[in-house]
Amino acid sequence: MNKKEVAHIRKQFKLDHDLLNIYDILNVYITKETNEVYHWERHPFELVDREKQELYMGNFKKLLTGELDQKLFELKFQEEAEEPAQVMLHQALVTGDPDEWQDLMLLLVDRMLADAKYERDMVVTFIKGQYYLPTKARNDEAEESEKNEVFAHPFILCSVNSTEKQRKTLLFDYVEREFKYNIIVDPIIKLSTPEQGFLYPSVTDNYSDVNRVLYCTGKSNFPDPHFVENVLNGERSVTALEERAIFEDIVKEITGEQMDATTLAHVYEEINRVIEVNEESHEEEPPKLDYKDVERLLTASGVEDLTTEKVERAFETIVDNKNYELKANSVMPKYTSKSIKIDTKVATISISPQDLKYVRQVNYQGRRCIMIEVDEDAVIEGFTLATENL
């Protein structure tokens, strides 16, 4: 599943969208004290109040928002799982009996409660419906409408949301003209910040892939192992944070612990070039780096005494597989939202990867210093720093 497919699905989650139909919604309330289902109810989605529908749509769209391998993870199902969730989900997907779908979803809730303890009351929401995806790349010059190029995809979506108690407040009653203490004991369901959930089935090349499920987490790079492995029976996926650490360890194994800023900047420039070429060629699959690619980009960055055998050995040492492929987007900090941190005892400096070439670690009067080349005066809290000649 790629980001374009996720984005296409996500944008359909709004009321009265002609490419989305939601048939049923099932809400399950779990209390933290007993760790049991306190209440559940199922309704046809079209009979739900419109104001509630809008809240749900916002929640589902939020659930499907985020970067792949950071907040969204496409998981393969474990092949040897007992009572596999894949069978349960597929049966729920194809059944035309709302009661059977409901019972299968409640079985999934039982899995969520097994060996898990929640710190707050939780609400698990399931919907069953159908959305549409294009069957081929659209031709913008063609006069065909989007409806003529789409194919129906039945789906099940699950969202897990926590609750919070309402704050004690003081109200003013305009009618009685008096101040009143507001006592409301009903918990608030935090629909704006889903904790986790999933979309089944996943999508591959714009076709439903019943052998995969899209797991969603509200906390970047921290998927819930219990939910992934025990509830969904999914194979564990490497997060972008873990992928970046693997890349760093491989490079350190090849070059040693130390690397000058210019070489490091060239490494990131080479990786960014790979990503840009992939985007310009409109490739659906994200670019990956194998040991040959790592050898090439390190050589282009000026790393000396490099051999293929040395790179292969580094892959085998770190990941025990010389044919392991790293996702370029995961190992590359994004210029728009992330920066590289330079950690020192005195301060932590954040800088964009493309600006690393302006950074040096130098020895001045017997002390190591960080030197950053700038084209203009540096300003701190509105004060322009005076330039000193060393």
Salt bridges, closest charged atoms under 4 A:
ASP16 OD2 - ARG50 NH2 2.61
ASP18 OD1 - HIS17 ND1 3.66
ASP18 OD2 - LYS147 NZ 3.25
GLU41 OE1 - HIS39 NE2 3.18
GLU41 OE2 - HIS43 NE2 3.45
ASP69 OD2 - LYS327 NZ 2.81
ASP99 OD1 - ARG42 NH1 2.88
GLU146 OE2 - HIS8 NE2 3.82
GLU146 OE1 - ARG138 NH1 3.72
GLU149 OE1 - ARG138 NE 3.50
ASP173 OD2 - LYS180 NZ 2.73
GLU178 OE2 - LYS180 NZ 3.98
GLU195 OE2 - ARG120 NH2 3.53
ASP209 OD2 - ARG212 NE 3.14
GLU242 OE2 - ARG236 NH2 2.51
GLU269 OE1 - HIS266 ND1 3.25
GLU270 OE2 - ARG273 NH1 2.63
GLU270 OE1 - ARG296 NH1 3.62
